[in-house]
Amino acid sequence: MGPGLVRTLLRLTIGNRVSVAYLVLVAFVIAKAMADPVASGDPASAWPWPPLVTFPAFLLVGALSRTAWGPAEMPNWYFVATVVVSALLQALALGALHQAVRTRHQRMTSSC
C-alpha cells in the first residue's frame, strides 16, 4: 500500500464534510451511551444505539468479531472497537459516494 493510497483513504474517510458529520454523530451517540448508565443506572437502555447508527457495516464487523471470540461473551472494549471500526468503514463508504456524486455533477455541469 503506497502513500498515495493511504492518503486517498484518509481523505475519503475523514477529509470531507459528509464523513466528518457522520463520525461526529457516531461519537455523540457513543459518548451518550457511556454517560447514560452513569446517570440512569441502566446500561441496557443506551448501548443498542451505537450499533444501530453503524448498522450495515456493524453486521459484517460484528460477524467477524463473533467468529474471533466464539461462543464466549465479547468484552466491552471489543464491542466499542467494533462500533468504531464499523463507523470508519461507513465513513469511507460515505466519502466515496460523496466524491462520486460530486465528480458526476462536475462532469454534467462542465458539459453543458
LINJOSUL-V554725 format. One record per pair of residues at least 4 apart in sequence whose ideal C-beta (glycine too) atoms are under 6 Angstrom apart, sorted by the first residue. I is the first residue (numbers start at 0). J is the second residue. D is the distance in whole Angstrom. If there is no record, write none. Layout:
i=I j=J d=D
i=I j=J d=D
This chain:
i=0 j=4 d=5
i=10 j=14 d=4
i=11 j=91 d=6
i=11 j=94 d=3
i=11 j=95 d=5
i=12 j=18 d=6
i=12 j=90 d=5
i=12 j=91 d=5
i=12 j=94 d=6
i=13 j=18 d=6
i=15 j=94 d=5
i=15 j=97 d=5
i=17 j=93 d=5
i=17 j=97 d=4
i=18 j=90 d=4
i=18 j=93 d=5
i=18 j=94 d=4
i=21 j=90 d=5
i=21 j=93 d=6
i=22 j=90 d=5
i=25 j=52 d=6
i=25 j=86 d=4
i=28 j=48 d=5
i=28 j=49 d=5
i=28 j=52 d=5
i=29 j=49 d=5
i=32 j=45 d=4
i=32 j=46 d=5
i=32 j=48 d=6
i=32 j=49 d=6
i=35 j=39 d=6
i=35 j=45 d=4
i=36 j=42 d=4
i=49 j=82 d=4
i=50 j=57 d=5
i=53 j=57 d=4
i=53 j=82 d=6
i=53 j=85 d=4
i=53 j=86 d=5
i=53 j=89 d=6
i=56 j=60 d=6
i=56 j=85 d=4
i=56 j=88 d=4
i=56 j=89 d=5
i=57 j=61 d=5
i=57 j=85 d=4
i=60 j=81 d=5
i=60 j=84 d=5
i=60 j=85 d=5
i=61 j=81 d=6
i=64 j=81 d=5
i=68 j=73 d=5
i=73 j=77 d=5
i=73 j=78 d=5
